[in-house]
Amino acid sequence: MAQSEGSYGANSMQVLEGLDPVRKRPGMYIGSTGPTGLHHCVWEVVDNSVDEAMAGHATRIEISLLPDGGCRVVDNGRGIPTDINKQQKMSGVEIALTKLHGGGKFGGDGYKVSGGLHGVGVSVVNALSRKLIVEVDRGGQRYQMTFENGGVPSSPLEVVGTSPRGRTGTIVTFWPDGSIFETTEFSARTILERLQMMAFLNKGLEIVFTDERPDHAAPAVTYRYAGGIIDFVKHLNTSKEALFAKVGYYELAEEEQEVEVAFQWNTGYNSDGIHSFANGINTTEGGSHEEGFKAALTTVVNKHARAKNLLKEKEPNLLGEDIREGITAILSVRLREPQFEGQTKGKLGNTSVKTLVQKATNDKLGQWFEENPSEANKMVKKALAGAQARMAAKKARDVIRSKTLLDGAGMPDKLKDCSSKNREERELFIVEGDSAGGSAVSARDPLRQAILPIRGKILNVERARLDKMLRNLEVQALIAAIGAGVGEEFDVEKRRYDKVCILADADVDGLHIRTLLLTFFYRQMKPLVEHGHVFICQPPLYSTEVSKAKVYLKDDHAKDLFLRDNPNHKKDFGRLKGLGEMDAEELRVTTMEDGLRTLLRVTAEQAALADDTVSTLMGDVVEVRKAFIVNNAKDARFLDI
């Protein structure tokens, strides 16, 4: 197709130099410019310090949130090189801070293992900061260099004094650019969760967090775990009833690769309790190391069950899902050149590490079973019970399929479906109660929006096996409407809707229903959460009038901001009623219409920690849940109610 010379030519093309690509397309480097991307900047800086620890050169990392909105990361590693690189004709500090894909992680002796192999970490943080100061203690001297306005040097690298008490290491202080990020306010809880995970994965590494912001000031938090991933498993199983007291552990190192595994079974029914890491990176999508572990685990358990006559000669082998029911395992590998899929590093691709993990598990886990026969037998008996439940669940599925529920040929009677054939624009609203469902049906866009009312509180799937769950009518309706299966069979590509939105009242019962639904999605349709298809509707709490036009305000904070900006406002604020008491127009303009509504996307970035939270809140151990509520009561101001 011909184009006019004026519409497209060489002059239309841009070459982005230096750090400009990051500022133009920040989402390509940190995922988003929202809270997730903001905290990604912290991870990038901290990961560099953790790499120093993995290389055996750092023992302590300090992270501080400063009163003026900055973040400071201090380590006692070797310090970024300050000498001049002959090829680049600039110092190592300048290379690290201003050059994409520049650093000491692409070969040579700088780092044998590293999470940040893309080499864009701290330079990306520099590009997205209004100011960044790097200080390096090396060779008895302290060096400093300052950057402003997205990575532009405002002072050269210079010696500013001697290193205190002969220390070595790097100090990076940065202030996120408010013109780039939607918010520049860090979440202490988000950072603490990540730091704790890093401490678990790096045995003996001390990580200290301090929040110096005036409204958030609290005592410093220190993480240090002498047991490493063994302590990680104990922590994750605190909210569960352990099947046996011991935590198993084994490790193996060969040819610049190493694997360590810690494991324990609990009495729960979740079969998705394996959390894998590569060079400290949480591989939430698994990969070759996880495939190797699962395959070898299945082989070793069946071999042990046959040898001990727990499986009879004519009985079929246990399946992987039977064996993994109730497992909590941390699988951590370190290797010289990990092959991650994409900058988010969600999946490991190295085939060599799969072989190493299989070898370690076949040899070491089998040995652990022989040395711990009581624990091994308890685990096998639990797997046998899981196999029986799996067969019962298969029968339950067959019954449901016979009613055409799971095949999609017939939908639940109460589902008011939408007419669009384009899945990308289809939305399913799960609505609490028939009365709210009626309002939602009237308020919806029938082309794009479907409504599924549910009655009362669905089954708590955290405390029920799949066979019992599949007999629950509300659960059946959810599975049928979404149309992508359930549990091990769930296929996110078969979903009938791009957005699944939970629409519940902002009261205690509504929040309980929301939690039950989120538990169901996280446990039985996890890819739906991981791929960002689950949302929470956030109807406003207040309404008022300005110049005869209705104004809706999400919560008390929004009301306070409104009053601050409108000090002469005299109208009363109406507290909005429950969803079932809203008329259709009110529900449409506050909660359902694009451009007017507020939807909160549900994410599960830290799968291990999310697993722990769901188990704590929805599991059987009352004491742990009570302690969680007491310990987090001070954060009630952050509740979305």
C-alpha positions as CSV (number, residue, x, y, z in Angstrom):
1,M,0.0,0.0,0.0
2,A,1.5,3.3,-1.1
3,Q,2.1,6.1,1.5
4,S,2.6,9.7,0.8
5,E,6.2,11.0,1.4
6,G,4.9,13.3,4.1
7,S,3.2,10.6,6.2
8,Y,6.2,8.3,6.7
9,G,9.9,8.7,6.1
10,A,13.3,8.6,7.7
11,N,12.5,11.8,9.6
12,S,9.6,9.9,11.3
13,M,12.1,7.4,12.8
14,Q,13.7,7.9,16.2
15,V,16.8,6.4,17.8
16,L,16.5,6.5,21.5
17,E,19.9,7.0,23.1
18,G,21.2,6.1,26.6
19,L,18.4,5.7,29.1
20,D,15.8,7.4,26.9
21,P,14.1,4.0,26.0
22,V,13.4,3.4,29.6
23,R,11.6,6.7,30.2
24,K,9.7,6.4,26.9
25,R,8.6,2.8,27.6
26,P,9.0,2.1,31.3
27,G,6.5,-0.8,31.2
28,M,8.9,-2.8,29.0
29,Y,11.5,-2.7,31.8
30,I,9.5,-2.7,35.1
31,G,6.1,-4.1,34.0
32,S,4.0,-1.0,34.9
33,T,4.1,2.5,36.3
34,G,1.8,1.6,39.1
35,P,2.7,0.3,42.6
36,T,4.1,-3.0,41.1
37,G,6.6,-1.1,38.9
38,L,7.5,1.3,41.7
39,H,8.5,-1.6,44.0
40,H,10.2,-3.3,41.1
41,C,12.8,-0.5,41.3
42,V,13.5,-1.5,44.9
43,W,13.9,-5.1,43.9
44,E,16.4,-4.2,41.2
45,V,18.7,-2.4,43.6
46,V,18.3,-5.0,46.3
47,D,19.0,-7.8,43.9
48,N,22.4,-6.4,43.1
49,S,23.2,-6.5,46.8
50,V,21.9,-10.1,47.0
51,D,24.1,-11.0,44.1
52,E,27.0,-9.8,46.1
53,A,25.9,-12.1,49.0
54,M,25.5,-15.1,46.6
55,A,29.0,-14.5,45.4
56,G,30.2,-14.6,49.0
57,H,31.1,-11.0,49.4
58,A,28.2,-9.5,51.4
59,T,26.7,-10.5,54.7
60,R,24.3,-7.6,55.4
61,I,21.9,-5.5,53.5
62,E,20.1,-2.4,54.8
63,I,17.0,-1.0,53.2
64,S,15.5,2.3,54.4
65,L,12.5,4.4,53.4
66,L,13.4,8.0,53.9
67,P,11.3,10.9,55.3
68,D,11.5,12.7,51.9
69,G,10.2,9.8,49.9
70,G,13.5,8.3,48.9
71,C,14.7,4.7,49.3
72,R,18.3,3.8,50.3
73,V,19.9,0.4,49.9
74,V,23.2,-0.3,51.7
75,D,25.4,-3.5,51.4
76,N,28.8,-4.5,52.7
77,G,29.9,-6.1,49.4
78,R,32.9,-5.3,47.3
79,G,31.5,-2.0,46.0
80,I,30.8,-1.2,42.3
81,P,34.2,-0.9,40.5
82,T,35.4,2.7,40.4
83,D,38.3,2.3,38.0
84,I,38.1,3.3,34.3
85,N,37.0,0.7,31.8
86,K,39.5,1.0,28.9
87,Q,36.9,0.1,26.2
88,Q,34.1,2.3,27.4
89,K,36.4,5.0,28.7
90,M,34.3,5.5,31.8
91,S,34.2,4.2,35.4
92,G,32.5,1.0,36.4
93,V,30.0,3.2,38.4
94,E,29.0,5.1,35.2
95,I,28.6,1.9,33.2
96,A,26.4,0.4,35.9
97,L,24.2,3.5,36.3
98,T,24.0,4.8,32.7
99,K,24.4,1.9,30.3
100,L,21.6,-0.6,29.6
101,H,22.9,-4.2,29.4
102,G,26.1,-3.0,31.1
103,G,27.6,-4.6,34.2
104,G,29.7,-7.5,35.6
105,K,27.2,-10.3,35.0
106,F,27.8,-11.3,31.4
107,G,30.8,-13.5,31.9
108,G,34.3,-13.4,33.5
109,D,34.9,-13.6,37.2
110,G,32.6,-10.8,38.4
111,Y,29.7,-13.1,39.3
112,K,29.4,-16.8,39.0
113,V,25.7,-16.8,39.8
114,S,23.4,-13.8,39.5
115,G,19.7,-13.0,39.2
116,G,20.2,-9.8,37.3
117,L,21.6,-11.2,34.1
118,H,19.7,-8.8,31.8
119,G,22.1,-6.0,33.1
120,V,19.4,-3.3,33.1
121,G,18.6,-3.2,36.8
122,V,20.1,-0.2,38.5
123,S,20.4,1.7,35.3
124,V,16.6,1.4,34.8
125,V,16.1,2.7,38.4
126,N,18.4,5.6,37.6
127,A,16.4,6.4,34.4
128,L,13.1,6.4,36.4
129,S,14.3,8.6,39.3
130,R,14.3,12.3,39.7
131,K,17.5,11.9,41.6
132,L,19.9,9.1,42.4
133,I,23.0,9.2,44.5
134,V,25.5,6.3,44.5
135,E,28.2,6.0,47.1
136,V,31.0,3.4,46.9
137,D,33.4,2.3,49.6
138,R,36.4,0.7,48.0
139,G,40.1,0.7,48.6
140,G,39.7,2.7,51.8
141,Q,38.0,5.6,50.0
142,R,34.4,6.7,49.6
143,Y,33.4,7.7,46.1
144,Q,30.2,9.5,45.2
145,M,28.3,10.4,42.0
146,T,24.9,12.1,41.6
147,F,22.3,11.8,38.8
148,E,19.2,13.9,38.3
149,N,16.2,14.1,35.9
150,G,16.2,10.5,34.8
151,G,19.9,9.6,34.9
152,V,21.7,12.8,33.8
153,P,25.0,13.1,35.8
154,S,25.0,16.2,37.9
155,S,28.3,15.6,39.5
156,P,31.3,13.4,38.5
157,L,32.5,10.3,40.3
158,E,34.8,11.8,42.9
159,V,36.4,10.9,46.2
160,V,34.5,12.5,49.1
161,G,36.3,11.0,52.0
162,T,37.7,7.8,53.5
163,S,35.6,4.7,54.1
164,P,34.3,4.5,57.7
165,R,36.2,1.8,59.6
166,G,37.6,0.4,56.4
167,R,34.3,-0.8,55.1
168,T,33.5,-1.8,51.5
169,G,30.2,-1.8,49.8
170,T,27.7,0.2,47.8
171,I,25.0,2.7,48.9
172,V,22.3,3.6,46.4
173,T,19.7,6.2,47.3
174,F,17.0,7.1,44.8
175,W,13.9,9.2,44.6
176,P,11.3,7.9,42.1
177,D,10.1,10.3,39.4
178,G,6.5,11.4,40.1
179,S,6.1,12.3,36.4
180,I,6.6,8.6,35.5
181,F,4.9,6.7,38.3
182,E,1.3,6.8,39.3
183,T,2.3,6.9,42.9
184,T,5.7,7.3,44.6
185,E,4.7,6.1,48.0
186,F,6.3,2.8,48.9
187,S,4.4,0.0,50.8
188,A,6.4,-1.2,53.8
189,R,4.5,-4.5,53.9
190,T,5.1,-5.2,50.2
191,I,8.9,-4.6,50.7
192,L,9.0,-6.6,54.0
193,E,7.4,-9.7,52.3
194,R,10.0,-9.6,49.6
195,L,12.9,-9.1,51.9
196,Q,11.9,-11.9,54.2
197,M,11.8,-14.3,51.2
198,M,15.3,-13.1,50.2
199,A,16.6,-13.8,53.7
200,F,15.1,-17.3,53.6
201,L,16.8,-18.1,50.3
202,N,20.2,-16.8,51.4
203,K,21.1,-18.7,54.6
204,G,22.7,-16.4,57.2
205,L,22.3,-13.2,55.2
206,E,21.2,-10.4,57.5
207,I,18.6,-8.0,56.0
208,V,17.5,-4.9,57.9
209,F,14.5,-2.8,57.0
210,T,13.8,0.7,58.5
211,D,10.8,2.9,57.7
212,E,11.8,6.5,58.6
213,R,8.7,8.2,57.1
214,P,7.0,10.3,59.7
215,D,3.5,8.7,59.3
216,H,5.0,5.1,59.2
217,A,7.8,5.2,61.7
218,A,8.3,1.8,63.4
219,P,11.1,-0.2,64.9
220,A,13.6,-1.7,62.4
221,V,12.9,-5.2,61.2
222,T,15.7,-7.7,60.9
223,Y,15.6,-11.0,59.0
224,R,18.3,-13.6,59.3
225,Y,17.7,-17.3,59.0
226,A,20.4,-19.8,60.0
227,G,18.3,-22.6,58.6
228,G,17.7,-21.0,55.2
229,I,15.0,-22.7,53.2
230,I,14.3,-25.2,56.0
231,D,13.1,-22.2,58.0
232,F,11.2,-21.1,54.9
233,V,9.2,-24.3,54.9
234,K,8.6,-24.1,58.7
235,H,7.3,-20.5,58.2
236,L,4.9,-21.5,55.4
237,N,3.6,-24.4,57.3
238,T,3.0,-22.4,60.5
239,S,-0.6,-21.9,59.5
240,K,-1.1,-25.5,58.5
241,E,-1.1,-28.8,60.5
242,A,2.1,-30.6,59.7
243,L,1.8,-34.3,58.8
244,F,5.0,-34.9,60.6
245,A,7.4,-32.7,62.6
246,K,10.6,-33.1,60.5
247,V,11.5,-30.9,57.6
248,G,13.4,-32.8,54.9
249,Y,16.4,-31.3,53.2
250,Y,18.9,-32.3,50.6
251,E,21.4,-30.6,48.3
252,L,23.7,-31.4,45.4
253,A,26.4,-29.3,43.5
254,E,27.9,-30.2,40.2
255,E,29.7,-28.3,37.4
256,E,28.9,-24.7,38.6
257,Q,25.3,-25.7,39.4
258,E,23.7,-26.5,42.7
259,V,20.3,-27.4,44.0
260,E,18.8,-27.4,47.5
261,V,15.4,-28.6,48.4
262,A,13.5,-28.4,51.7
263,F,10.1,-30.1,52.1
264,Q,7.3,-31.1,54.5
265,W,3.8,-32.4,54.0
266,N,0.8,-31.1,55.9
267,T,-2.8,-32.4,56.4
268,G,-4.2,-29.9,53.8
269,Y,-5.4,-30.7,50.3
270,N,-3.5,-28.1,48.2
271,S,-1.3,-29.8,45.6
272,D,0.3,-26.5,44.5
273,G,2.7,-26.0,47.4
274,I,6.0,-26.2,45.4
275,H,7.8,-22.8,45.3
276,S,10.8,-22.7,43.0
277,F,13.6,-20.2,42.7
278,A,16.6,-19.7,40.4
279,N,19.5,-17.6,41.6
280,G,17.1,-16.0,44.1
281,I,14.5,-15.2,41.5
282,N,11.0,-16.5,42.2
283,T,10.1,-18.5,39.1
284,T,6.4,-18.3,39.6
285,E,5.8,-20.0,36.2
286,G,8.1,-22.9,37.1
287,G,10.4,-24.3,34.5
288,S,12.9,-27.0,33.9
289,H,14.0,-27.2,37.6
290,E,10.4,-27.6,38.8
291,E,9.6,-30.2,36.1
292,G,12.6,-32.2,37.1
293,F,11.6,-32.2,40.8
294,K,8.0,-33.2,40.1
295,A,9.0,-36.1,37.8
296,A,11.6,-37.4,40.2
297,L,9.3,-37.0,43.3
298,T,6.6,-39.1,41.6
299,T,9.2,-41.8,40.7
300,V,10.8,-41.9,44.2
301,V,7.5,-42.1,46.1
302,N,6.0,-44.8,43.9
303,K,9.3,-46.8,44.2
304,H,9.2,-46.5,48.0
305,A,5.5,-47.4,48.1
306,R,6.1,-50.5,46.1
307,A,9.2,-51.5,48.1
308,K,7.3,-51.2,51.4
309,N,4.2,-53.0,50.0
310,L,2.0,-49.9,50.6
311,L,1.0,-50.2,46.9
312,K,-0.1,-53.6,46.0
313,E,1.1,-55.3,42.8
314,K,-2.0,-54.8,40.8
315,E,-2.7,-51.3,42.0
316,P,-1.9,-48.4,39.6
317,N,0.9,-46.0,40.5
318,L,0.1,-42.8,42.4
319,L,-0.1,-39.8,40.2
320,G,1.9,-36.6,40.8
321,E,-1.1,-34.7,42.0
322,D,-1.8,-37.4,44.6
323,I,1.7,-37.2,46.0
324,R,1.9,-33.4,46.0
325,E,-1.3,-33.1,47.9
326,G,-0.4,-31.2,51.1
327,I,3.2,-30.6,50.2
328,T,5.2,-27.5,51.0
329,A,8.5,-27.5,49.2
330,I,11.1,-24.9,48.5
331,L,13.2,-25.7,45.4
332,S,16.2,-23.4,45.0
333,V,18.8,-23.7,42.2
334,R,21.9,-21.6,41.4
335,L,23.6,-21.8,38.1
336,R,26.1,-19.8,36.0
337,E,24.0,-18.8,33.1
338,P,20.3,-19.1,33.8
339,Q,18.0,-18.8,30.8
340,F,14.9,-16.9,31.9
341,E,11.9,-16.3,29.8
342,G,11.5,-12.5,29.5
343,Q,12.6,-9.7,31.8
344,T,10.1,-10.8,34.4
345,K,12.1,-14.0,34.8
346,G,9.0,-16.1,35.5
347,K,10.2,-19.4,34.0
348,L,13.6,-21.2,33.9
349,G,14.6,-22.9,30.6
350,N,18.0,-24.6,31.3
351,T,17.7,-28.3,30.6
352,S,21.0,-29.1,32.4
353,V,19.5,-28.0,35.7
354,K,16.5,-30.3,35.2
355,T,18.9,-33.3,35.0
356,L,20.7,-32.1,38.2
357,V,17.4,-31.7,40.1
358,Q,16.2,-35.2,39.0
359,K,19.5,-36.8,40.0
360,A,19.5,-35.1,43.4
361,T,15.9,-36.0,44.1
362,N,16.2,-39.6,42.9
363,D,19.3,-40.2,45.1
364,K,18.8,-37.9,48.1
365,L,15.0,-38.1,48.6
366,G,15.0,-41.9,48.3
367,Q,17.7,-41.9,51.0
368,W,15.7,-39.6,53.2
369,F,12.7,-41.9,53.0
370,E,14.8,-44.9,54.0
371,E,16.2,-43.0,57.0
372,N,12.8,-41.7,58.0
373,P,10.4,-44.6,57.5
374,S,7.6,-43.3,59.8
375,E,7.4,-40.0,58.0
376,A,7.6,-41.6,54.5
377,N,4.8,-44.0,55.3
378,K,2.5,-41.2,56.6
379,M,3.2,-39.3,53.4
380,V,2.4,-42.3,51.2
381,K,-0.8,-43.1,53.1
382,K,-1.9,-39.5,52.6
383,A,-1.2,-39.8,48.8
384,L,-3.3,-43.0,48.7
385,A,-6.2,-41.1,50.3
386,G,-5.6,-38.4,47.8
387,A,-5.8,-40.9,45.0
388,Q,-9.2,-42.2,46.3
389,A,-10.4,-38.6,46.5
390,R,-9.2,-38.0,42.9
391,M,-11.3,-41.0,41.7
392,A,-14.3,-39.7,43.6
393,A,-13.7,-36.2,42.1
394,K,-13.6,-37.8,38.6
395,K,-17.0,-39.4,39.2
396,A,-18.3,-36.1,40.4
397,R,-17.0,-34.4,37.3
398,D,-18.6,-37.1,35.1
399,V,-21.9,-36.4,36.9
400,I,-21.6,-32.7,36.3
401,R,-20.6,-33.3,32.6
402,S,-23.6,-35.5,32.2
403,K,-25.6,-32.5,33.0
404,T,-23.6,-30.6,30.4
405,L,-22.3,-28.1,33.0
406,L,-18.6,-28.5,32.4
407,D,-18.9,-28.9,28.6
408,G,-20.3,-25.4,28.2
409,A,-23.3,-26.6,26.2
410,G,-25.5,-25.7,29.0
411,M,-25.0,-22.8,31.4
412,P,-26.4,-22.3,34.9
413,D,-30.0,-21.2,34.8
414,K,-29.2,-18.1,36.9
415,L,-26.5,-16.9,34.6
416,K,-27.5,-13.8,32.5
417,D,-24.9,-14.1,29.7
418,C,-23.7,-11.4,27.4
419,S,-24.1,-11.6,23.6
420,S,-20.6,-10.6,22.4
421,K,-18.6,-13.4,20.8
422,N,-15.3,-11.5,21.4
423,R,-13.8,-12.9,24.6
424,E,-11.5,-9.9,25.0
425,E,-14.5,-7.7,25.8
426,R,-16.6,-10.1,27.8
427,E,-16.9,-9.6,31.5
428,L,-18.5,-11.8,34.2
429,F,-19.8,-10.2,37.4
430,I,-20.2,-12.6,40.3
431,V,-22.9,-10.8,42.4
432,E,-23.9,-11.5,46.0
433,G,-27.6,-12.3,46.3
434,D,-30.5,-12.3,43.9
435,S,-31.6,-8.7,44.7
436,A,-28.2,-7.3,43.8
437,G,-28.2,-9.6,40.8
438,G,-31.4,-8.0,39.6
439,S,-30.0,-4.5,39.8
440,A,-26.8,-5.6,38.1
441,V,-28.7,-7.2,35.2
442,S,-30.6,-3.9,34.7
443,A,-27.3,-1.9,35.0
444,R,-25.1,-4.0,32.8
445,D,-24.2,-3.6,29.1
446,P,-25.8,-6.8,27.8
447,L,-23.4,-6.9,24.9
448,R,-20.3,-7.3,27.1
449,Q,-21.3,-8.0,30.7
450,A,-22.7,-11.2,32.1
451,I,-24.2,-11.6,35.6
452,L,-24.0,-14.6,37.9
453,P,-25.8,-14.3,41.2
454,I,-24.6,-16.6,44.0
455,R,-26.5,-17.2,47.2
456,G,-24.8,-16.8,50.5
457,K,-21.3,-18.0,51.2
458,I,-19.7,-20.6,48.9
459,L,-17.8,-23.6,50.2
460,N,-14.5,-22.9,51.8
461,V,-12.3,-24.8,49.4
462,E,-9.2,-24.5,51.7
463,R,-10.8,-27.1,53.9
464,A,-12.4,-29.4,51.3
465,R,-11.1,-31.9,48.8
466,L,-12.0,-31.5,45.1
467,D,-14.7,-34.3,45.3
468,K,-16.6,-32.5,48.0
469,M,-16.1,-29.1,46.4
470,L,-17.6,-30.4,43.1
471,R,-20.9,-31.3,44.8
472,N,-21.5,-27.7,45.9
473,L,-24.0,-26.1,43.6
474,E,-22.5,-22.6,43.8
475,V,-19.1,-24.0,42.9
476,Q,-20.6,-25.9,40.0
477,A,-22.2,-22.7,38.7
478,L,-18.8,-20.8,38.8
479,I,-17.0,-23.6,37.0
480,A,-19.7,-23.9,34.4
481,A,-19.9,-20.1,33.7
482,I,-16.1,-19.6,33.4
483,G,-15.9,-22.7,31.2
484,A,-12.2,-23.5,31.6
485,G,-12.4,-26.5,33.9
486,V,-11.1,-26.7,37.4
487,G,-8.0,-27.8,39.4
488,E,-5.4,-29.7,37.4
489,E,-7.6,-29.6,34.3
490,F,-8.0,-25.8,34.4
491,D,-7.0,-24.2,31.1
492,V,-6.9,-20.4,31.2
493,E,-7.1,-20.3,27.4
494,K,-10.6,-21.8,27.5
495,R,-12.1,-19.1,29.7
496,R,-15.3,-17.6,28.4
497,Y,-14.6,-14.1,29.9
498,D,-11.5,-11.8,29.9
499,K,-12.5,-10.3,33.2
500,V,-14.1,-12.1,36.2
501,C,-15.3,-9.4,38.6
502,I,-16.4,-10.0,42.2
503,L,-19.2,-7.6,43.2
504,A,-19.9,-7.9,46.9
505,D,-21.1,-5.5,49.6
506,A,-18.4,-3.6,51.5
507,D,-19.6,-5.0,54.8
508,V,-18.2,-8.0,56.9
509,D,-20.4,-10.6,55.1
510,G,-19.4,-9.1,51.7
511,L,-15.7,-9.3,52.5
512,H,-16.1,-12.9,53.7
513,I,-17.8,-13.8,50.5
514,R,-15.0,-12.0,48.5
515,T,-12.3,-13.9,50.5
516,L,-14.1,-17.3,49.9
517,L,-14.2,-16.6,46.2
518,L,-10.6,-15.5,46.0
519,T,-9.6,-18.6,47.9
520,F,-11.5,-20.7,45.3
521,F,-9.9,-18.9,42.3
522,Y,-6.4,-19.1,43.9
523,R,-6.6,-22.7,44.7
524,Q,-8.6,-24.2,41.8
525,M,-8.2,-21.7,39.0
526,K,-4.8,-20.2,39.8
527,P,-3.8,-19.2,36.2
528,L,-6.9,-17.0,36.1
529,V,-5.3,-15.0,39.0
530,E,-1.7,-15.2,37.7
531,H,-2.7,-13.9,34.3
532,G,-4.6,-11.0,35.8
533,H,-8.2,-11.9,34.9
534,V,-9.7,-11.6,38.4
535,F,-10.9,-8.2,39.6
536,I,-12.7,-6.8,42.6
537,C,-15.4,-4.1,42.1
538,Q,-15.1,-1.2,44.4
539,P,-18.4,0.6,44.8
540,P,-18.1,4.0,46.5
541,L,-19.2,4.5,50.1
542,Y,-20.4,8.2,49.8
543,S,-22.2,10.5,47.4
544,T,-22.9,14.2,47.5
545,E,-23.9,17.0,45.1
546,V,-21.9,19.7,43.4
547,S,-23.8,22.1,41.2
548,K,-26.7,19.6,41.1
549,A,-24.4,17.0,39.8
550,K,-23.9,13.8,41.8
551,V,-20.3,13.1,43.0
552,Y,-19.3,9.7,44.3
553,L,-16.5,9.2,46.7
554,K,-14.8,5.8,47.2
555,D,-14.0,5.9,50.9
556,D,-13.3,8.1,53.9
557,H,-9.9,9.1,52.5
558,A,-11.6,10.3,49.3
559,K,-14.1,12.2,51.3
560,D,-11.4,13.9,53.3
561,L,-9.6,14.9,50.1
562,F,-12.8,16.2,48.6
563,L,-13.5,18.4,51.7
564,R,-9.9,19.7,51.7
565,D,-10.3,20.7,48.0
566,N,-13.8,22.0,48.6
567,P,-13.7,23.7,52.0
568,N,-17.0,25.6,51.4
569,H,-19.0,22.5,50.4
570,K,-22.3,22.5,52.4
571,K,-24.1,19.5,51.1
572,D,-24.5,16.4,53.2
573,F,-22.7,13.2,52.4
574,G,-25.0,10.2,51.8
575,R,-23.7,6.8,52.8
576,L,-24.5,4.5,49.9
577,K,-26.6,1.4,50.6
578,G,-25.7,-2.2,49.9
579,L,-25.6,-3.4,46.3
580,G,-29.0,-4.9,46.6
581,E,-30.5,-1.6,47.7
582,M,-28.8,0.4,44.9
583,D,-31.0,1.2,41.9
584,A,-29.7,0.1,38.5
585,E,-28.6,3.6,37.4
586,E,-26.6,4.1,40.6
587,L,-24.9,0.7,40.2
588,R,-24.1,1.4,36.6
589,V,-22.4,4.8,37.1
590,T,-20.6,3.8,40.3
591,T,-19.5,0.3,39.7
592,M,-20.0,-1.2,36.2
593,E,-19.5,1.3,33.5
594,D,-16.1,1.7,31.9
595,G,-14.5,5.1,32.7
596,L,-16.7,5.6,35.8
597,R,-16.0,2.4,37.8
598,T,-13.0,1.4,39.9
599,L,-11.8,-2.2,39.4
600,L,-9.0,-3.6,41.6
601,R,-6.9,-6.3,39.7
602,V,-6.1,-9.3,41.9
603,T,-2.4,-10.4,41.6
604,A,-0.4,-13.2,43.1
605,E,3.2,-12.0,42.5
606,Q,4.6,-13.7,45.6
607,A,3.0,-17.1,45.2
608,A,4.6,-18.6,48.3
609,L,3.6,-15.7,50.5
610,A,0.1,-15.6,49.0
611,D,-0.2,-19.3,49.7
612,D,0.8,-18.6,53.3
613,T,-1.8,-15.8,53.7
614,V,-4.6,-17.8,52.2
615,S,-3.8,-20.8,54.5
616,T,-3.6,-18.5,57.5
617,L,-7.0,-16.8,56.8
618,M,-8.9,-19.8,55.5
619,G,-7.3,-22.8,57.1
620,D,-8.0,-24.8,60.2
621,V,-5.4,-23.4,62.7
622,V,-7.4,-20.9,64.7
623,E,-4.5,-19.8,66.9
624,V,-2.5,-18.7,63.9
625,R,-5.4,-16.9,62.3
626,K,-6.1,-15.1,65.6
627,A,-2.4,-14.0,65.9
628,F,-2.5,-12.7,62.3
629,I,-5.5,-10.5,63.0
630,V,-4.0,-9.2,66.2
631,N,-0.6,-8.5,64.6
632,N,-2.2,-6.7,61.6
633,A,-4.9,-4.8,63.4
634,K,-2.7,-1.7,63.3
635,D,-2.9,-1.8,59.4
636,A,-6.7,-1.7,59.4
637,R,-6.5,1.7,57.8
638,F,-5.4,-0.1,54.6
639,L,-8.5,-2.3,54.4
640,D,-10.5,-1.8,51.3
641,I,-13.9,-1.3,53.0
